[in-house]
Amino acid sequence: MSKRAVLEVIALDTEDAIAAQAGGADRLELVTDMAADGLTPTVATVTAIRAAVDISVRVMLRLSDGFAAGEVAQVARAARELRAAGADEFVLGFLDAGGEVDLGAVERVVAALDGCRWTFHRAIDHAADRDALRKQLADLPGLDTYLTAGSAAGVDEGLPVLLAEAARVGEPGYEQQLLVGGGLRLEHVPGLRAAGIDAFHIGGAARPDGWESPVSAEAVREWRRVVDEVRD
């Protein structure tokens, strides 16, 4: 029997969260301001969504566009405030100007999470050296997922990288789950599942009418059907 794949949906508010859960999502990535590619939501939004749904919620820790950490103390403070509001899973990732992982910033924010599980997001797709980044982060507490398209240009370009990394799962630096997202389409899913990838992340694909419209439960339901199809 095939393992049920994880389906994560970007949510901006309670309406999105309820629709995503109704469609069969396993987890939400909670953000605000998609014009900046997803920033940290308010405590009030986190509180409302935790009350509205009972699936897992990963909360973005990112205060400005781009992958620089900015004021790390502010990011860490936001993490503590969100934890106090009930958040217990997070999303983060910081690079320096040369495209190397900003290990100091990541470590300071992770310390504020105090063991919570977290995803290193698509900053990995913009890193100068993906393999080095993974190995530098390998021992940080709570890191269990990489959100990646395999390429900054999206899944179409990143498929060879995704398949190669899927084949390395379990090696040092490759113990974490691959969560594929970023230009992901339904037709990508069968091949990725066949390679052993079992986690998928959608944003715009859950909103057939665009980002100005809420998540469509029916669209999520179609993704749920496809990712649950039994592999050959």
C-alpha positions as CSV (number, residue, x, y, z in Angstrom):
1,M,0.0,0.0,0.0
2,S,1.3,3.4,-0.9
3,K,2.0,5.9,1.9
4,R,-0.5,8.8,1.9
5,A,1.3,11.8,0.4
6,V,1.4,15.1,2.3
7,L,-0.6,17.9,0.6
8,E,0.3,21.4,1.9
9,V,-1.7,24.4,0.8
10,I,-0.8,28.1,1.3
11,A,-3.4,29.9,3.3
12,L,-3.8,33.6,3.8
13,D,-6.8,33.7,6.2
14,T,-9.4,31.6,7.9
15,E,-11.5,31.2,4.7
16,D,-8.5,29.7,2.9
17,A,-7.8,27.4,5.8
18,I,-11.3,26.1,6.1
19,A,-11.5,25.4,2.3
20,A,-8.1,23.7,2.2
21,Q,-9.1,21.4,5.0
22,A,-12.4,20.6,3.4
23,G,-10.6,19.7,0.2
24,G,-8.3,17.3,2.0
25,A,-5.1,19.2,2.7
26,D,-2.9,17.7,5.4
27,R,-1.2,21.0,6.3
28,L,-1.3,24.7,5.8
29,E,1.6,27.1,5.1
30,L,0.3,30.3,6.7
31,V,1.6,33.6,5.2
32,T,0.5,37.1,4.4
33,D,1.4,39.4,1.5
34,M,2.0,37.1,-1.5
35,A,3.1,40.2,-3.5
36,A,6.3,39.7,-1.4
37,D,6.2,36.0,-1.9
38,G,4.8,35.3,1.6
39,L,5.6,37.1,4.9
40,T,4.9,36.4,8.5
41,P,1.2,36.6,9.4
42,T,-0.3,38.4,12.4
43,V,-0.8,36.7,15.7
44,A,-4.5,37.3,15.3
45,T,-4.6,35.4,12.0
46,V,-2.7,32.5,13.6
47,T,-5.1,32.4,16.5
48,A,-8.1,32.5,14.3
49,I,-6.9,29.7,12.0
50,R,-5.8,27.5,14.9
51,A,-9.4,27.8,16.2
52,A,-11.0,27.2,12.8
53,V,-9.2,24.0,11.6
54,D,-7.5,21.0,13.1
55,I,-4.9,20.2,10.5
56,S,-1.2,21.2,10.9
57,V,-0.2,24.8,10.3
58,R,3.3,25.9,9.5
59,V,3.8,29.6,10.0
60,M,6.1,31.7,7.9
61,L,9.0,33.6,9.6
62,R,10.0,36.2,7.0
63,L,9.6,39.9,7.6
64,S,10.6,41.3,4.1
65,D,10.9,40.3,0.5
66,G,14.0,38.4,-0.5
67,F,16.0,35.8,1.5
68,A,18.1,38.1,3.8
69,A,17.3,37.7,7.4
70,G,17.1,41.4,8.1
71,E,16.6,42.2,11.8
72,V,17.2,38.7,13.3
73,A,16.1,39.8,16.7
74,Q,12.7,40.9,15.3
75,V,12.3,37.5,13.5
76,A,13.1,35.7,16.7
77,R,10.7,37.9,18.7
78,A,7.9,37.1,16.1
79,A,8.6,33.4,16.5
80,R,8.2,33.6,20.3
81,E,5.0,35.6,20.0
82,L,3.6,33.2,17.5
83,R,4.5,30.2,19.7
84,A,2.7,31.9,22.6
85,A,-0.4,32.2,20.3
86,G,-0.4,28.5,19.6
87,A,1.8,28.1,16.6
88,D,4.0,25.0,16.9
89,E,5.4,24.5,13.3
90,F,7.2,27.0,11.2
91,V,8.8,27.9,7.8
92,L,12.0,29.9,7.4
93,G,15.3,30.2,5.5
94,F,17.9,32.9,5.2
95,L,20.8,33.4,2.7
96,D,23.6,35.9,2.8
97,A,24.5,38.2,-0.1
98,G,26.7,35.5,-1.7
99,G,23.9,32.9,-1.7
100,E,25.4,30.9,1.2
101,V,23.1,29.9,4.1
102,D,23.1,32.6,6.8
103,L,23.8,30.0,9.5
104,G,24.0,32.5,12.3
105,A,20.6,33.9,11.6
106,V,19.0,30.5,11.1
107,E,20.5,29.3,14.4
108,R,19.2,32.3,16.3
109,V,15.7,31.9,15.0
110,V,15.7,28.1,15.5
111,A,16.7,28.7,19.1
112,A,13.6,30.7,19.6
113,L,11.5,27.8,18.2
114,D,12.7,25.7,21.2
115,G,12.4,22.4,19.3
116,C,9.4,23.1,17.1
117,R,9.3,21.4,13.7
118,W,10.2,23.6,10.7
119,T,10.6,23.7,7.0
120,F,13.6,25.4,5.2
121,H,11.8,27.1,2.4
122,R,12.7,27.8,-1.3
123,A,15.7,29.8,-0.3
124,I,17.5,26.5,-1.0
125,D,16.6,27.0,-4.7
126,H,18.5,30.3,-4.7
127,A,21.5,28.9,-2.8
128,A,25.0,28.9,-4.3
129,D,25.5,25.3,-3.2
130,R,22.5,23.2,-2.3
131,D,24.5,20.3,-1.0
132,A,26.7,22.5,1.3
133,L,23.6,24.2,2.6
134,R,22.0,20.8,3.5
135,K,25.1,19.6,5.3
136,Q,25.4,22.9,7.3
137,L,21.9,22.6,8.5
138,A,21.8,18.9,9.0
139,D,22.0,18.9,12.8
140,L,19.7,21.8,13.6
141,P,16.9,20.8,15.9
142,G,13.4,20.6,14.4
143,L,14.3,20.7,10.7
144,D,12.3,18.0,9.0
145,T,11.4,19.4,5.6
146,Y,12.9,21.2,2.6
147,L,10.4,23.1,0.4
148,T,11.9,23.1,-3.1
149,A,11.3,23.1,-6.8
150,G,14.8,21.9,-7.5
151,S,15.5,25.2,-9.3
152,A,14.8,28.9,-8.8
153,A,12.9,28.7,-12.2
154,G,10.4,26.2,-10.9
155,V,9.7,22.4,-11.1
156,D,10.0,22.2,-14.9
157,E,13.6,23.2,-14.7
158,G,14.3,21.5,-11.3
159,L,13.0,18.0,-12.0
160,P,16.5,16.4,-12.5
161,V,17.6,17.9,-9.2
162,L,14.5,16.7,-7.4
163,L,14.9,13.2,-8.7
164,A,18.6,13.2,-7.8
165,E,17.9,14.4,-4.2
166,A,15.0,11.9,-3.8
167,A,17.5,9.2,-4.6
168,R,19.8,10.4,-1.7
169,V,17.2,10.4,1.0
170,G,18.8,9.0,4.2
171,E,22.3,10.2,3.4
172,P,23.9,12.8,5.7
173,G,22.2,16.1,5.0
174,Y,19.3,14.3,3.1
175,E,17.3,12.9,6.0
176,Q,14.6,15.6,5.7
177,Q,11.4,15.2,3.7
178,L,11.3,16.8,0.2
179,L,8.2,19.0,-0.1
180,V,7.9,19.9,-3.8
181,G,6.4,23.2,-4.7
182,G,7.0,26.2,-7.0
183,G,5.5,25.9,-10.5
184,L,4.2,22.4,-9.5
185,R,1.5,21.1,-11.8
186,L,-0.7,18.0,-11.6
187,E,1.1,16.3,-14.4
188,H,4.4,16.4,-12.4
189,V,2.9,14.4,-9.6
190,P,3.0,10.8,-10.9
191,G,6.6,10.9,-11.8
192,L,7.6,12.5,-8.5
193,R,5.6,9.9,-6.6
194,A,7.2,7.1,-8.6
195,A,10.6,8.5,-7.5
196,G,9.5,8.2,-3.8
197,I,8.6,11.9,-3.2
198,D,5.6,12.0,-1.0
199,A,5.0,15.7,-0.1
200,F,3.5,18.4,-2.3
201,H,2.9,22.2,-1.8
202,I,0.5,24.3,-3.8
203,G,-0.5,28.0,-3.7
204,G,-1.9,29.4,-6.9
205,A,-2.9,25.9,-8.0
206,A,-5.5,25.9,-5.2
207,R,-6.9,29.2,-6.5
208,P,-8.2,28.7,-10.1
209,D,-9.4,32.4,-10.1
210,G,-6.1,33.8,-9.0
211,W,-4.6,35.1,-5.8
212,E,-7.3,37.7,-5.3
213,S,-9.7,34.8,-4.8
214,P,-9.8,32.3,-1.9
215,V,-8.7,28.7,-1.9
216,S,-11.0,26.4,-3.8
217,A,-11.9,23.3,-1.9
218,E,-12.7,21.6,-5.2
219,A,-9.2,22.4,-6.6
220,V,-7.6,21.0,-3.4
221,R,-9.8,17.9,-3.7
222,E,-8.5,17.3,-7.2
223,W,-4.9,17.5,-6.0
224,R,-5.8,15.2,-3.1
225,R,-7.1,12.7,-5.7
226,V,-4.0,12.8,-7.8
227,V,-1.4,12.6,-5.0
228,D,-3.3,9.7,-3.5
229,E,-3.3,7.6,-6.7
230,V,-1.5,4.3,-6.2
231,R,1.9,4.2,-7.7
232,D,2.7,1.5,-10.2
